[in-house]
Every structure is written in structure tokens, then in C-alpha cells.
């Protein structure tokens, strides 16, 4: 699994973390205030937290899913 450093935008502010390049899995600092169901954004994509694991009190391993962004298409006139 390849990881990259990234900025994660939470409701409480921005943090530095790591993002997996293959799946929506994030590593966040252990002191991050986040819980299942919360939303955050990373690289202009909105995510919802599905699960959180404390990894040896070193970081939080956060699994998330992308939120659907429905763009409204203009209606064609008849």
C-alpha cells in the first residue's frame, strides 16, 4: 500500500495526515477529535467516517467512504 502526506480538513480545522493511494483509508494524529459518521474533506473530496481504530496509541486509522456529490443538470427546454 502506498501512502502520501496530505492536508485533511475537519470541522475543527486543518490537520496533516496520511492518505492511502488505493483505498479511502487515512492516518490522523492520535489527538484528532473525530468519530464515526463525521465528515471531512481531503483533496477536494468529501468523505464520511465509517470506522476508526487506535493504532498502538501512535495514530488513528480512519476508514471512510466518498460522499456522493449530485450536480444538478440544467433542464433542456422543449
Rosetta silent file (secondary structure, phi, psi, omega in degrees, C-alpha in Angstrom):
SEQUENCE: XXXXXXXXXXXXXXXXXXXXXXXXXXXXXXXXXXXXXXXXXXXXXXXXXXXXXXXXXXXXXXXXXXXXXXXXXXXXXX
SCORE:     score description
SCORE:     0.000 S_00000001
   1 L     0.000  129.166  178.137    0.000    0.000    0.000 S_00000001
   2 L   -96.234  137.771 -179.722    1.333    3.383   -1.000 S_00000001
   3 E  -121.852  155.032  173.640    0.705    6.363    1.262 S_00000001
   4 E  -140.415  150.616  176.481    1.167   10.094    0.809 S_00000001
   5 E   -73.369  143.486 -177.756    1.205   13.062    3.149 S_00000001
   6 E  -154.906  167.375  174.328   -1.829   15.292    2.808 S_00000001
   7 E  -101.197  130.556 -179.708   -3.893   18.010    4.450 S_00000001
   8 E  -113.768  128.513 -178.300   -7.215   16.869    5.904 S_00000001
   9 E  -101.589  112.070  177.383   -9.924   19.464    6.544 S_00000001
  10 E  -101.307  170.763  175.333  -12.091   18.761    9.581 S_00000001
  11 L   -60.183  -33.205 -176.770  -14.892   20.900   11.036 S_00000001
  12 L   -85.279   -6.967  179.706  -12.438   21.973   13.741 S_00000001
  13 E   139.313 -173.641 -177.769   -9.650   22.929   11.308 S_00000001
  14 E   -95.268  143.761  175.897   -6.921   21.506    9.117 S_00000001
  15 E  -133.215  159.745  172.863   -4.541   18.726   10.136 S_00000001
  16 E   -93.913  136.696  179.675   -1.632   16.942    8.499 S_00000001
  17 E  -152.702 -166.968  179.443   -2.164   13.253    7.902 S_00000001
  18 E  -124.191  144.555  178.429   -1.548   10.379    5.525 S_00000001
  19 E  -126.184  134.558  175.295   -3.831    9.055    2.779 S_00000001
  20 E   -74.844  136.878 -177.246   -3.692    5.646    1.174 S_00000001
  21 L   -77.262  -17.263 -174.968   -3.465    5.923   -2.623 S_00000001
  22 L  -100.228  -37.618 -176.204   -5.614    2.836   -3.289 S_00000001
  23 L  -133.220  160.439 -179.560   -8.497    2.969   -0.819 S_00000001
  24 L   -77.355   70.456  179.559  -10.136    5.706    1.323 S_00000001
  25 E  -121.477  131.130 -174.332   -8.014    4.968    4.400 S_00000001
  26 E  -127.656  146.107  169.641   -6.406    7.802    6.375 S_00000001
  27 E  -108.336  125.913 -179.284   -3.930    8.076    9.243 S_00000001
  28 E  -123.779  154.436  177.649   -4.615   11.007   11.548 S_00000001
  29 E   -54.560  145.770 -175.062   -2.830   12.225   14.682 S_00000001
  30 L   -58.246  -28.833 -177.570   -3.900   10.335   17.803 S_00000001
  31 L   -86.136    3.214 -179.260   -5.327   13.524   19.375 S_00000001
  32 L   -64.772  130.463  178.114   -7.699   14.185   16.454 S_00000001
  33 L   -89.127   96.857 -179.675  -11.305   14.652   17.610 S_00000001
  34 L  -148.409  146.395 -179.986  -13.235   12.548   15.092 S_00000001
  35 L  -139.993  165.405  179.837  -15.916    9.875   15.368 S_00000001
  36 L   -57.752  134.348 -178.001  -17.820    7.512   13.115 S_00000001
  37 L    97.223  -19.386  177.433  -20.316    9.410   10.959 S_00000001
  38 L   -65.472  157.562  175.531  -18.283   12.640   10.928 S_00000001
  39 E  -115.281  152.019  175.243  -17.425   14.212    7.594 S_00000001
  40 E  -152.651  169.493  176.830  -14.136   15.683    6.408 S_00000001
  41 E  -128.876  152.282  179.351  -12.526   16.622    3.117 S_00000001
  42 E  -151.143  126.582  179.282   -9.218   15.811    1.519 S_00000001
  43 L    53.767   45.088  177.325   -8.015   16.899   -1.913 S_00000001
  44 L    63.144   22.314  175.659  -11.412   18.485   -2.675 S_00000001
  45 E  -120.206  133.407  179.128  -13.294   15.232   -1.981 S_00000001
  46 E   -90.610  136.678 -178.558  -15.796   14.926    0.865 S_00000001
  47 E  -128.018  154.058  170.472  -15.696   11.761    2.990 S_00000001
  48 E  -116.442  134.998 -178.668  -17.791   10.213    5.784 S_00000001
  49 E   -73.629  128.843  176.448  -16.054    8.224    8.515 S_00000001
  50 E  -104.714  -32.077  177.359  -17.120    4.566    8.663 S_00000001
  51 E  -158.094  155.007  179.953  -14.675    3.248   11.280 S_00000001
  52 E  -135.759  133.357  175.244  -11.778    4.362   13.461 S_00000001
  53 E  -125.778  137.555  174.471   -9.023    2.252   15.017 S_00000001
  54 E   -84.148  116.148 -178.048   -6.412    3.359   17.512 S_00000001
  55 E   -95.748   91.608  176.176   -3.130    2.071   16.131 S_00000001
  56 L    53.976   33.364 -178.453   -0.901    1.438   19.162 S_00000001
  57 L    56.550   24.695  178.015   -1.602    4.959   20.524 S_00000001
  58 L  -104.867  -38.807  178.698    0.504    6.335   17.655 S_00000001
  59 E  -160.176  166.142  174.763   -2.203    7.406   15.194 S_00000001
  60 E   -98.225  130.165  175.326   -5.852    6.892   14.296 S_00000001
  61 E   -96.803  112.075 -172.884   -6.555    4.686   11.303 S_00000001
  62 E  -111.438  118.897  175.085   -9.713    6.146    9.751 S_00000001
  63 E   -95.992  138.054 -176.203  -11.710    4.277    7.107 S_00000001
  64 E  -142.681  168.506  172.571  -14.116    6.439    5.110 S_00000001
  65 E  -125.225  149.688  177.560  -16.369    6.494    2.082 S_00000001
  66 E   -71.198  138.725  174.921  -16.687    9.239   -0.506 S_00000001
  67 L   -82.097  139.463  177.305  -19.849   11.298   -0.205 S_00000001
  68 L   -70.971  131.051  175.655  -21.964   11.469   -3.324 S_00000001
  69 L  -112.469  109.788 -177.875  -21.974   14.902   -4.855 S_00000001
  70 L   -95.827  115.002  177.731  -25.012   15.296   -7.040 S_00000001
  71 L   -90.124  133.359 -179.863  -24.634   18.065   -9.541 S_00000001
  72 L   -80.531  122.770  179.315  -27.865   19.492  -10.772 S_00000001
  73 L   -88.389  136.972  178.153  -28.047   19.350  -14.529 S_00000001
  74 L   -64.613  138.829  179.700  -29.883   22.178  -16.276 S_00000001
  75 L   -77.933  137.942  177.660  -33.176   21.071  -17.775 S_00000001
  76 L   -81.040  136.753  178.751  -33.458   21.337  -21.524 S_00000001
  77 L   -82.863  141.415 -178.555  -36.337   23.419  -22.755 S_00000001
  78 L   -80.893    0.000    0.000  -38.735   21.747  -25.195 S_00000001
